[in-house]
Amino acid sequence: MNGKLFALEVAVAAVLLPGAMSMPALAADPVIPDNSASNAAPNVVPGDANTPTAPAHDVDDAKVTAQIRSALASDKSLSVQAHDVSVATNQQAVVLRGSVHPGEKDRIVTLAGQYAGTRQVVDQLLIIDR
């Protein structure tokens, strides 16, 4: 009986082993990226390489960011996407990123300019269709 059991184990191993050995090859296949439409604006580098695009950790900068975010949130003429625009502020610039509907872009840049002071307003907003 031991001989028959051993033969059965060898037969099963012969059938299953090649499939098990190919499993790591399947796991190594690259994942196909999701190319579906996204509402996220791409990171765009401004034409002026001296303009920082990352926020600073300064109290003044945080205050300007909060003022702009508050102004965007309180403007009921703007869409939900416009209310979610990313605002990054540092000593030199206020960087706006996100997806907005046509006609909202100028309003958002104008609102940011009201609180930016001497900072440059860098518009990296992406227009999406309604």
C-alpha positions in Angstrom: 0.0 0.0 0.0 2.9 2.3 0.7 4.2 1.9 -2.8 0.8 2.8 -4.3 0.6 5.9 -2.0 4.1 7.0 -3.0 3.3 6.5 -6.7 0.1 8.6 -6.2 2.1 11.4 -4.5 4.7 11.4 -7.3 1.9 11.6 -9.9 0.2 14.5 -8.1 3.5 16.3 -7.6 4.3 15.9 -11.3 1.0 17.5 -12.2 1.0 20.3 -9.7 4.7 21.1 -9.5 5.0 22.8 -13.0 1.9 24.9 -12.2 3.3 25.9 -8.8 6.7 26.7 -10.3 5.1 29.1 -12.8 3.2 31.1 -10.1 6.2 33.4 -9.3 6.3 34.3 -13.0 2.7 35.3 -12.9 3.3 37.4 -9.8 6.1 39.2 -11.6 3.9 40.5 -14.4 3.6 44.3 -14.3 0.3 45.8 -13.1 -1.6 47.5 -15.8 -2.1 51.2 -14.7 -5.6 52.6 -14.5 -5.9 55.1 -17.3 -9.4 56.2 -16.4 -10.1 59.9 -16.3 -9.0 61.7 -13.1 -10.0 65.0 -11.6 -6.5 65.5 -10.3 -4.4 68.2 -12.0 -0.9 67.1 -13.0 2.0 68.7 -11.2 3.2 71.4 -13.6 6.6 73.1 -13.1 6.3 76.8 -13.6 8.2 78.4 -16.4 10.3 80.3 -13.9 12.5 77.7 -12.3 13.1 80.0 -9.3 9.4 79.8 -8.2 9.1 77.2 -5.4 6.1 74.9 -5.7 6.2 73.4 -2.2 4.6 75.0 0.8 6.8 76.5 3.5 6.2 76.0 7.2 5.9 79.7 8.1 3.1 81.1 10.3 2.5 83.9 7.7 2.3 81.4 4.9 -0.1 79.2 6.8 -2.3 82.3 7.5 -2.4 83.2 3.8 -3.3 79.6 2.9 -6.1 79.6 5.4 -7.5 82.9 4.2 -7.5 81.7 0.6 -9.1 78.3 1.5 -11.8 80.2 3.5 -12.5 82.5 0.6 -12.9 79.6 -1.8 -15.1 77.7 0.6 -17.4 80.7 1.2 -17.8 81.5 -2.5 -21.1 79.6 -3.3 -20.7 80.3 -7.0 -17.8 77.8 -7.2 -18.2 74.1 -7.7 -17.3 71.3 -5.2 -14.1 70.8 -7.3 -13.2 74.4 -7.0 -13.7 74.3 -3.2 -11.1 71.4 -3.1 -8.4 73.3 -4.9 -5.0 72.7 -3.4 -3.3 75.9 -2.0 0.4 75.8 -1.2 1.9 79.0 0.1 5.5 80.0 0.7 7.5 83.3 0.9 7.6 83.7 -2.9 4.4 82.2 -4.3 0.9 80.8 -3.8 0.5 77.7 -5.9 -3.0 76.6 -7.0 -3.5 73.0 -8.1 -6.7 71.1 -8.9 -9.5 70.6 -11.4 -12.1 73.3 -12.0 -15.0 74.0 -14.3 -14.6 76.5 -17.2 -15.1 80.0 -15.9 -14.0 79.2 -12.3 -10.3 79.5 -13.0 -10.2 83.3 -13.2 -12.3 83.6 -10.1 -10.0 81.4 -8.1 -6.9 83.1 -9.2 -8.4 86.5 -8.4 -9.4 85.3 -4.9 -5.9 84.0 -4.3 -4.4 87.3 -5.5 -6.5 89.2 -2.9 -4.6 87.4 -0.1 -1.3 86.6 -1.7 0.2 90.0 -0.9 3.6 90.3 -2.7 3.6 86.6 -3.5 3.3 85.4 -7.1 0.1 83.4 -7.8 1.1 80.3 -9.8 -1.9 78.9 -11.6 -1.6 75.1 -12.1 -5.4 74.6 -12.4 -6.8 72.1 -14.9 -10.1 72.9 -16.7 -12.6 70.0 -16.8 -15.8 69.7 -18.7 -19.1 69.9 -16.8 
